[in-house]
Amino acid sequence: MNAPIGVIDSGVGGLTVAKEIMKLLPNETIYYIGDTARCPYGPRTKQEVRNFTWQMAKALEKMNVKMLVIACNTATAVALESLQRNMPFPVLGVINAGARAAVKKTKRHEVVVLATEGTIKSGAYEKALLALSTSTQIIPLACPTFVPLVESGEYKGDFADQLIADGLKPLQKKSFDTVILGCTHYPILQKQIEAVVGENVFVLSSAEETAKDVQDMLAYNGTLADVHAKPAHQFFATGSVPIFRSIAESWLEQGTLAIQRITLK
């Protein structure tokens, strides 16, 4: 079935998930919406995030996607269940995938969750991790400066390195062996985060596990794209197209991308 996979995010962060889907499922077409004009979602109310997520989902429903990936942890925490109940296609989030990856990796059952304020306040990662392993010790840390840093495109250089180091200072005297990048923007900062927490700590994102979930869901439903399908990815941003283009083309390494401005209602 050659209908597109819909991917939504508060901005450019979900491109980390889109990249892994492209890698694992090269015949699939992705339609991506980044709500860059209203990003970040972390400080917003649950109702705002829910409304914005629904607007993106409805826009992709009109584009006849065959499934939807909420590639935003904050949106997953507040909107996943309602979308799964009401959309006419499968809907996946990123939190369970991230928790599953962490439980597989941790040796000492000491896991840090780096995420937005909204995701941390929701307790969604604690719930997902403890459902998989009741012995897991969880250290949640909100990093509100990280998403604006990525969205600005200024995430390389000394200023970015210092801002990331400052954001991670509360971890200095904590014991942990695994870090979940509980926001899909954070893998863009992964190397800098790894430099701060040290080489003995495993830093992971939910992107790879989410891509596997997408593959499993499509295979189960018999809706994988034809082997010879040629993907025609489309990207939509509610804010600046040039800034989105700069980050997306650099991160995805797919050449010139088809990107349009979109207005959500």
SESE-673567 format. One record per residue: x, y, z of N, C-alpha, C, O in turn. Coordinates in steps of 0.02 Angstrom, whole numbers, padded with zeros to 5 digits, always signed. Example, Ala and Ser with C-alpha at 12.3 -4.5 7.8 and 13.67 -1.06 7.14 Angstrom:
REM residues 2
+00660-00284+00390+00615-00225+00390+00660-00165+00390+00712-00166+00423 +00642-00112+00354+00684-00053+00357+00645+00002+00394+00670+00057+00402 
***
This chain:
REM residues 265
+00043-00060+00000+00000+00000+00000+00045+00062+00000+00082+00073+00048 +00041+00101-00052+00090+00156-00060+00066+00223-00034+00094+00275-00052 +00015+00223+00009-00005+00285+00043+00051+00306+00091+00090+00264+00113 +00056+00371+00106+00111+00395+00149+00101+00379+00223+00046+00367+00246 +00157+00380+00258+00157+00378+00331+00158+00450+00356+00201+00489+00335 +00113+00469+00400+00112+00536+00428+00157+00539+00490+00155+00495+00533 +00197+00592+00494+00239+00603+00553+00228+00675+00576+00232+00721+00536 +00215+00685+00640+00203+00752+00666+00248+00767+00725+00266+00722+00763 +00265+00831+00732+00308+00852+00788+00295+00926+00801+00267+00961+00759 +00317+00948+00860+00311+01019+00877+00357+01062+00833+00347+01123+00829 +00406+01032+00800+00452+01070+00757+00495+01023+00716+00469+00981+00680 +00561+01031+00722+00606+00991+00681+00628+00926+00716+00658+00883+00684 +00612+00919+00780+00636+00861+00818+00615+00795+00790+00654+00747+00791 +00554+00791+00764+00529+00728+00737+00567+00704+00675+00558+00648+00654 +00609+00748+00647+00650+00727+00591+00698+00671+00612+00719+00631+00570 +00715+00668+00677+00757+00613+00701+00722+00546+00694+00753+00495+00679 +00656+00546+00703+00616+00486+00694+00606+00472+00620+00613+00415+00597 +00591+00524+00582+00581+00516+00509+00644+00486+00477+00639+00444+00432 +00702+00507+00500+00765+00482+00472+00772+00407+00482+00793+00371+00437 +00754+00383+00542+00759+00311+00556+00707+00271+00516+00721+00215+00496 +00648+00300+00506+00597+00266+00465+00622+00261+00393+00614+00208+00362 +00651+00314+00367+00678+00313+00299+00732+00261+00292+00737+00226+00241 +00773+00255+00344+00829+00207+00342+00803+00135+00342+00827+00093+00304 +00755+00122+00386+00729+00053+00394+00681+00034+00338+00678-00024+00318 +00642+00084+00314+00589+00071+00264+00599+00118+00205+00560+00165+00196 +00650+00105+00163+00667+00153+00110+00615+00160+00055+00620+00207+00015 +00566+00115+00051+00515+00121-00001+00454+00162+00022+00411+00178-00018 +00453+00179+00086+00395+00215+00112+00401+00290+00101+00456+00319+00105 +00344+00322+00087+00340+00395+00081+00318+00424+00148+00273+00397+00181 +00350+00478+00169+00333+00512+00231+00304+00581+00217+00333+00620+00178 +00249+00597+00248+00222+00665+00250+00232+00690+00321+00206+00662+00369 +00271+00743+00327+00292+00767+00393+00265+00838+00405+00270+00881+00362 +00235+00849+00464+00215+00916+00484+00254+00936+00547+00251+00900+00597 +00289+00992+00544+00322+01021+00602+00289+01086+00620+00287+01133+00580 +00263+01090+00682+00226+01149+00704+00275+01202+00730+00272+01222+00788 +00321+01223+00687+00376+01266+00707+00353+01335+00732+00388+01366+00772 +00296+01357+00709+00271+01424+00730+00250+01424+00803+00251+01477+00835 +00231+01366+00830+00205+01363+00899+00251+01322+00946+00233+01309+01003 +00308+01304+00920+00358+01267+00959+00393+01315+01007+00403+01373+00990 +00412+01293+01068+00409+01225+01096+00341+01210+01129+00306+01255+01151 +00325+01146+01131+00263+01123+01164+00273+01113+01239+00224+01116+01277 +00335+01101+01261+00348+01083+01330+00316+01128+01382+00287+01103+01430 +00320+01196+01375+00292+01240+01426+00216+01251+01418+00186+01283+01461 +00186+01226+01365+00116+01240+01352+00070+01197+01395+00092+01147+01424 +00006+01216+01398-00043+01176+01436-00059+01112+01398-00049+01108+01337 -00084+01063+01435-00103+01000+01403-00155+01012+01348-00152+00981+01295 -00203+01056+01362-00256+01068+01313-00229+01099+01249-00251+01081+01194 -00183+01146+01256-00152+01175+01197-00116+01122+01155-00125+01118+01094 -00076+01082+01189-00038+01030+01153-00086+00980+01120-00075+00960+01062 -00138+00962+01156-00187+00915+01127-00220+00945+01065-00227+00912+01014 -00240+01009+01069-00272+01041+01012-00226+01045+00952-00246+01031+00896 -00163+01066+00964-00115+01072+00909-00102+01004+00876-00097+00999+00815 -00096+00952+00918-00082+00885+00892-00140+00860+00850-00130+00830+00797 -00200+00873+00873-00259+00853+00835-00262+00891+00768-00282+00862+00717 -00244+00954+00768-00244+00992+00705-00197+00961+00653-00214+00955+00595 -00138+00942+00676-00090+00910+00630-00116+00843+00606-00111+00826+00547 -00145+00804+00652-00171+00738+00634-00228+00744+00582-00231+00705+00535 -00272+00792+00593-00328+00802+00546-00303+00824+00478-00330+00804+00426 -00251+00866+00477-00223+00888+00413-00195+00829+00374-00203+00824+00314 -00162+00782+00409-00133+00724+00376-00187+00673+00357-00180+00637+00308 -00241+00671+00396-00297+00628+00378-00325+00648+00309-00342+00605+00268 -00328+00713+00297-00352+00737+00231-00304+00720+00175-00324+00718+00117 -00241+00707+00192-00191+00688+00142-00188+00612+00132-00144+00586+00097 -00235+00577+00165-00242+00504+00156-00182+00463+00178-00160+00418+00143 -00154+00481+00237-00099+00440+00263-00126+00373+00287-00185+00367+00302 -00082+00323+00289-00104+00255+00309-00091+00242+00383-00118+00195+00412 -00048+00283+00414-00037+00279+00486-00007+00345+00509+00016+00385+00468 -00006+00356+00574+00020+00418+00602+00070+00403+00657+00057+00362+00701 +00127+00437+00654+00177+00433+00707+00180+00500+00742+00197+00551+00711 +00164+00501+00807+00172+00563+00847+00245+00564+00869+00262+00535+00921 +00287+00599+00831+00359+00599+00844+00378+00655+00891+00427+00691+00880 +00337+00663+00943+00348+00716+00993+00327+00686+01059+00270+00664+01066 +00372+00685+01107+00357+00654+01171+00302+00692+01209+00259+00661+01240 +00305+00759+01207+00255+00799+01243+00185+00785+01215+00137+00777+01252 +00180+00782+01148+00116+00768+01116+00094+00697+01128+00034+00684+01138 +00141+00650+01127+00124+00580+01141+00093+00574+01210+00043+00538+01219 +00123+00609+01259+00100+00603+01328+00027+00625+01337-00009+00597+01378 +00005+00675+01298-00063+00702+01309-00114+00682+01256-00174+00687+01269 -00092+00661+01196-00140+00653+01142-00142+00583+01111-00187+00568+01072 -00095+00540+01129-00091+00474+01096-00156+00434+01103-00183+00410+01053 -00180+00427+01164-00238+00384+01175-00300+00409+01140-00337+00370+01111 -00311+00475+01141-00372+00502+01108-00367+00494+01032-00418+00480+01000 -00307+00502+01004-00299+00493+00932-00307+00419+00913-00337+00403+00861 -00280+00374+00954-00288+00303+00939-00361+00282+00939-00382+00239+00900 -00401+00313+00983-00472+00296+00986-00511+00323+00927-00562+00294+00907 -00489+00379+00899-00532+00415+00852-00508+00419+00779-00548+00435+00735 -00445+00404+00767-00421+00407+00698-00436+00342+00660-00439+00289+00691 -00446+00346+00594-00464+00286+00556-00403+00245+00535-00409+00199+00494 -00344+00261+00562-00283+00225+00545-00242+00216+00610-00256+00249+00660 -00192+00171+00609-00153+00161+00669-00114+00224+00689-00091+00261+00646 -00107+00235+00754-00069+00292+00780-00018+00267+00831-00036+00231+00878 +00045+00285+00820+00099+00266+00866+00130+00327+00898+00132+00381+00868 +00155+00319+00960+00193+00372+00993+00265+00350+01002+00286+00298+00976 +00303+00391+01039+00374+00376+01046+00395+00358+01118+00451+00336+01128 +00351+00365+01166+00371+00355+01236+00381+00281+01252+00432+00264+01282 +00335+00238+01234+00344+00167+01248+00406+00139+01215+00441+00097+01243 +00420+00163+01153+00479+00140+01117+00543+00161+01154+00590+00121+01159 +00545+00222+01178+00603+00246+01215+00613+00208+01280+00670+00191+01298 +00559+00195+01315+00564+00157+01378+00589+00087+01365+00630+00061+01403 +00564+00056+01313+00584-00013+01296+00659-00016+01280+00693-00062+01303 +00683+00033+01242+00754+00035+01224+00797+00043+01287+00850+00012+01292 +00775+00084+01334+00814+00096+01395+00817+00034+01439+00870+00018+01466 +00761+00000+01447+00760-00060+01489+00805-00114+01459+00835-00153+01496 +00809-00118+01393+00854-00165+01360+00927-00149+01375+00968-00194+01382 +00943-00085+01378+01013-00064+01382+01041-00058+01452+01100-00074+01464 +01000-00036+01500+01027-00021+01567+01051-00085+01602+01017-00136+01600 +01108-00080+01634+01134-00136+01673+01118-00128+01747+01106-00176+01783 +01119-00065+01770+01110-00052+01842+01038-00028+01858+01022-00013+01915 +00996-00025+01808+00926-00002+01817+00923+00068+01845+00881+00084+01887 +00971+00111+01822+00972+00181+01842+00968+00223+01778+01017+00229+01741 +00910+00253+01767+00896+00284+01703+00878+00358+01711+00834+00376+01751 +00912+00401+01674+00895+00472+01671+00847+00483+01612+00859+00457+01558 +00795+00522+01623+00750+00543+01569+00760+00618+01559+00741+00658+01601 +00789+00637+01502+00794+00707+01483+00735+00723+01438+00723+00689+01388 +00697+00774+01456+00636+00788+01417+00614+00860+01428+00646+00898+01465 +00559+00878+01396+00530+00945+01406+00493+00947+01472+00480+00895+01503 +00476+01007+01494+00438+01014+01556+00372+00976+01553+00352+00944+01601 +00339+00980+01495+00274+00947+01488+00279+00871+01495+00237+00840+01528 +00330+00842+01464+00338+00769+01467+00357+00748+01538+00331+00698+01563 +00402+00785+01570+00422+00768+01638+00362+00772+01685+00351+00727+01726 +00323+00826+01680+00265+00835+01724+00213+00780+01713+00177+00761+01760 +00208+00754+01653+00158+00703+01638+00172+00637+01673+00127+00597+01685 +00236+00624+01689+00255+00560+01719+00249+00502+01671+00251+00444+01692 +00243+00516+01606+00231+00463+01557+00289+00414+01553+00279+00353+01545 +00351+00439+01557+00409+00394+01553+00414+00350+01615+00429+00291+01610 +00401+00380+01674+00403+00339+01735+00353+00281+01729+00368+00224+01745 +00294+00297+01706+00241+00246+01699+00263+00192+01650+00255+00132+01664 +00290+00212+01593+00311+00164+01541+00369+00122+01565+00370+00061+01553 +00419+00153+01598+00478+00116+01622+00459+00067+01677+00482+00010+01676 +00419+00089+01725+00401+00045+01781+00355-00011+01759+00354-00064+01791 +00318-00001+01706+00276-00055+01679+00319-00111+01651+00299-00169+01649 +00379-00092+01628+00425-00142+01599+00472-00171+01651+00492-00229+01646 +00491-00131+01701+00538-00153+01752+00527-00114+01816+00543-00055+01819 +00498-00147+01866+00481-00111+01928+00542-00091+01968+00537-00051+02014 +00601-00119+01952+00662-00104+01990+00699-00042+01963+00750-00023+01991 +00674-00012+01910+00708+00044+01879+00707+00106+01923+00654+00128+01946 +00766+00134+01936+00772+00199+01971+00773+00254+01918+00817+00253+01874 +00727+00301+01922+00718+00350+01868+00736+00420+01894+00713+00442+01946 +00779+00454+01855+00798+00523+01870+00771+00568+01814+00801+00570+01760 +00715+00603+01825+00688+00646+01773+00721+00715+01774+00732+00743+01828 +00737+00742+01716+00766+00809+01712+00737+00847+01653+00746+00827+01595 +00704+00902+01667+00678+00945+01613+00735+00990+01588+00774+01017+01627 +00739+00996+01522+00792+01037+01490+00759+01087+01443+00761+01079+01382 +00728+01139+01471+00687+01184+01431+00725+01225+01379+00695+01251+01333 +00791+01231+01386+00829+01271+01338+00848+01231+01275+00869+01261+01225 +00841+01165+01277+00867+01124+01222+00826+01130+01158+00855+01135+01103 +00760+01130+01163+00719+01133+01102+00728+01199+01065+00738+01199+01005 +00724+01257+01100+00736+01320+01064+00805+01323+01032+00814+01353+00979 +00854+01292+01064+00922+01290+01036+00922+01253+00969+00951+01277+00920 +00889+01196+00966+00886+01158+00903+00845+01195+00851+00866+01199+00793 +00788+01221+00870+00743+01255+00823+00776+01318+00793+00761+01337+00736 +00821+01348+00830+00856+01408+00805+00907+01391+00751+00929+01434+00713 +00928+01327+00750+00980+01307+00704+01050+01322+00730+01100+01309+00696 +01054+01351+00790+01119+01372+00819+01144+01320+00869+01167+01338+00923 +01141+01257+00850+01156+01204+00899+01227+01177+00894+01243+01125+00923 +01270+01212+00857+01340+01192+00854+01383+01250+00880+01365+01308+00872 +01439+01233+00911+01485+01286+00934+01488+01292+01009+01453+01257+01045 +01529+01339+01032+01543+01346+01103+01481+01367+01144+01471+01342+01199 +01441+01412+01116+01381+01434+01153+01335+01375+01166+01310+01366+01222 +01323+01335+01114+01279+01277+01121+01308+01227+01171+01272+01201+01214 +01373+01214+01167+01405+01167+01212+01397+01189+01285+01383+01148+01329 +01405+01253+01297+01399+01279+01366+01327+01275+01390+01315+01258+01448 +01280+01292+01347+01210+01290+01366+01189+01218+01384+01152+01208+01432 +01213+01169+01345+01198+01099+01359+01230+01077+01424+01198+01043+01464 +01293+01096+01435+01327+01078+01498+01290+01107+01558+01283+01074+01609 +01267+01169+01551+01230+01201+01606+01164+01164+01620+01145+01154+01677 +01130+01145+01566+01066+01109+01573+01073+01042+01608+01026+01018+01640 +01132+01011+01601+01142+00944+01629+01177+00946+01697+01191+00893+01726 +01191+01005+01724+01226+01010+01789+01191+00972+01846+01226+00944+01888 +01125+00970+01849+01093+00932+01904+01110+00858+01905+01096+00824+01955 +01141+00832+01853+01158+00760+01851+01227+00746+01880+01246+00688+01886 +01264+00798+01897+01335+00789+01913+01347+00739+01970+01396+00702+01968 +01306+00738+02020+01317+00693+02078+01268+00635+02079+01259+00603+02131 +01236+00622+02022+01187+00567+02018+01221+00504+01990+01270+00508+01954 +01193+00447+02008+01218+00383+01983+01170+00356+01930+01110+00347+01943 +01195+00345+01869+01154+00318+01815+01199+00289+01760+01257+00309+01754 +01171+00242+01722+01211+00213+01667+01177+00221+01599+01206+00203+01548 +01116+00248+01599+01078+00255+01537+01041+00322+01537+01013+00342+01588 +01040+00355+01480+01003+00417+01472+00954+00409+01413+00974+00392+01358 +00891+00423+01426+00841+00425+01372+00835+00497+01349+00823+00542+01388 +00844+00507+01284+00831+00572+01255+00755+00575+01244+00730+00558+01190 +00719+00598+01296+00647+00595+01296+00613+00653+01261+00557+00673+01278 +00647+00680+01212+00620+00731+01167+00653+00718+01100+00714+00709+01097 +00614+00718+01046+00644+00699+00982+00690+00754+00954+00724+00742+00904 +00691+00813+00985+00741+00863+00965+00811+00844+00991+00861+00861+00960 +00813+00809+01047+00877+00800+01082+00929+00758+01045+00988+00770+01055 +00910+00709+01003+00962+00672+00967+01006+00717+00923+01062+00698+00907 +00980+00774+00903+01021+00821+00864+01078+00848+00907+01129+00871+00881 +01069+00845+00973+01121+00867+01021+01157+00807+01052+01194+00816+01101 +01147+00748+01026+01170+00687+01060+01245+00686+01075+01265+00668+01130 +01286+00706+01027+01358+00703+01037+01380+00750+01094+01423+00732+01134 +01348+00809+01097+01365+00855+01151+01342+00829+01219+01377+00836+01269 +01283+00797+01220+01258+00768+01282+01303+00711+01305+01319+00705+01364 +01325+00669+01257+01370+00614+01273+01436+00640+01302+01465+00609+01347 +01460+00695+01276+01523+00724+01300+01517+00746+01373+01566+00743+01410 +01458+00769+01393+01448+00792+01462+01439+00733+01510+01469+00733+01564 +01398+00683+01491+01383+00628+01539+01438+00576+01542+01441+00538+01590 +01482+00574+01491+01539+00528+01494+01529+00465+01454+01473+00445+01439 +01585+00434+01438+01584+00376+01392+01555+00313+01423+01539+00266+01387 +01549+00310+01490+01522+00250+01522+01445+00250+01527+01415+00203+01553 +01415+00303+01501+01342+00309+01502+01315+00299+01431+01340+00329+01384 +01263+00257+01425+01233+00245+01359+01176+00296+01349+01129+00300+01388 +01182+00334+01295+01132+00385+01279+01091+00361+01219+01120+00345+01167 +01025+00357+01226+00984+00330+01173+00924+00373+01158+00900+00410+01201 +00900+00369+01097+00838+00402+01078+00786+00348+01063+00802+00289+01057 +00724+00369+01057+00670+00322+01042+00663+00311+00967+00621+00270+00946 +00703+00346+00926+00691+00346+00854+00696+00277+00822+00652+00257+00784 +00749+00240+00838+00758+00174+00807+00703+00126+00827+00675+00090+00785 +00687+00125+00891+00634+00080+00915+00566+00099+00884+00526+00056+00868 +00555+00165+00877+00492+00188+00846+00488+00165+00774+00435+00143+00751 +00544+00170+00737+00544+00146+00668+00528+00072+00664+00494+00050+00618 +00553+00033+00711+00537-00039+00713+00463-00050+00726+00432-00094+00697 +00435-00009+00770+00362-00013+00784+00322+00001+00721+00272-00031+00707 +00345+00051+00682+00311+00069+00619+00313+00009+00571+00263-00009+00542 +00372-00020+00564+00380-00078+00520+00334-00135+00541+00300-00166+00500 +00333-00149+00607+00292-00204+00632+00218-00192+00620+00181-00237+00601 +00196-00129+00631+00125-00112+00622+00105-00119+00549+00052-00146+00534 +00146-00093+00503+00130-00097+00432+00129-00170+00409+00086-00190+00370 +00178-00209+00432+00181-00280+00413+00119-00317+00438+00089-00357+00402 +00100-00304+00500+00042-00336+00531-00022-00320+00492-00065-00364+00483 -00028-00257+00470-00088-00236+00434-00085-00249+00359-00133-00237+00323 -00028-00274+00336-00020-00286+00264-00019-00223+00223-00043-00222+00166 +00009-00169+00251+00008-00104+00216+00078-00077+00201+00086-00017+00188 +00128-00121+00202+00195-00099+00181+00194-00077+00108+00155-00104+00068 +00236-00029+00091+00240-00005+00022+00268-00060-00023+00303-00105+00000 +00250-00056-00087+00277-00104-00136+00353-00100-00136+00383-00048-00123 +00384-00156-00152+00457-00160-00151+00489-00109-00198+00542-00082-00184 +00456-00095-00254+00484-00049-00304+00456+00021-00300+00466+00062-00344 +00420+00036-00244+00391+00103-00237+00446+00155-00230+00497+00144-00198 +00435+00212-00262+00483+00268-00256+00454+00320-00209+00403+00351-00225 +00485+00331-00152+00456+00378-00104+00456+00449-00130+00502+00471-00165 +00403+00486-00112+00397+00557-00131+00381+00595-00067+00324+00617-00057 +00432+00604-00024+00422+00635+00041+00398+00707+00033+00419+00743-00012 +00355+00728+00079+00333+00798+00081+00337+00823+00152+00320+00787+00199 +00360+00884+00159+00369+00914+00225+00331+00980+00229+00329+01018+00181 +00300+00991+00287+00260+01051+00298+00281+01083+00364+00291+01048+00413 +00288+01149+00364+00306+01186+00424+00257+01243+00434+00237+01276+00386 +00238+01255+00497+00192+01311+00510+00230+01377+00517+00199+01430+00515 +00296+01373+00525+00337+01434+00532+00383+01443+00472+00364+01429+00415 +00443+01466+00486+00491+01483+00433+00513+01422+00392+00540+01374+00419 +00500+01424+00327+00522+01369+00283+00598+01370+00275+00628+01316+00276 +00631+01428+00266+00704+01426+00258+00741+01396+00318+00789+01358+00309 +00720+01412+00379+00752+01383+00438+00739+01308+00441+00785+01269+00454 +00677+01288+00428+00660+01217+00428+00700+01181+00374+00727+01127+00387 +00705+01211+00316+00743+01179+00261+00816+01169+00279+00844+01115+00267 +00846+01220+00309+00916+01216+00327+00929+01157+00374+00976+01118+00364 +00888+01150+00426+00897+01096+00475+00879+01029+00445+00915+00980+00454 +00823+01025+00408+00799+00961+00381+00847+00933+00329+00862+00873+00330 +00872+00975+00285+00917+00950+00232+00984+00930+00262+01016+00883+00237 +01006+00965+00313+01069+00947+00346+01062+00881+00384+01106+00838+00380 +01006+00872+00419+00997+00813+00461+00980+00751+00420+01008+00697+00433 +00936+00757+00371+00913+00699+00334+00960+00677+00278+00960+00619+00257 +01001+00724+00254+01049+00709+00200+01014+00676+00140+01038+00626+00114 +00957+00704+00120+00918+00677+00065+00919+00724+00004+00879+00715-00042 +00963+00773+00004+00962+00822-00051+00909+00874-00040+00889+00886+00017 +00886+00904-00095+00834+00956-00090+00767+00925-00074+00745+00878-00107 +00734+00950-00022+00670+00922+00001+00611+00964-00023+00617+01025-00034 +00554+00931-00031+00492+00966-00048+00461+00991+00017+00434+00952+00056 +00466+01057+00029+00442+01087+00092+00394+01144+00077+00407+01186+00034 +00337+01145+00112+00287+01198+00103+00268+01225+00171+00275+01192+00223 +00243+01286+00170+00213+01317+00230+00142+01290+00236+00107+01283+00186 +00120+01276+00297+00052+01252+00307+00020+01293+00364+00053+01310+00413 -00045+01307+00356-00083+01341+00409-00130+01289+00439-00169+01258+00404 -00127+01281+00505-00169+01231+00538-00228+01265+00572-00223+01321+00598 -00284+01231+00571-00345+01256+00601-00376+01202+00645-00428+01214+00676 
***
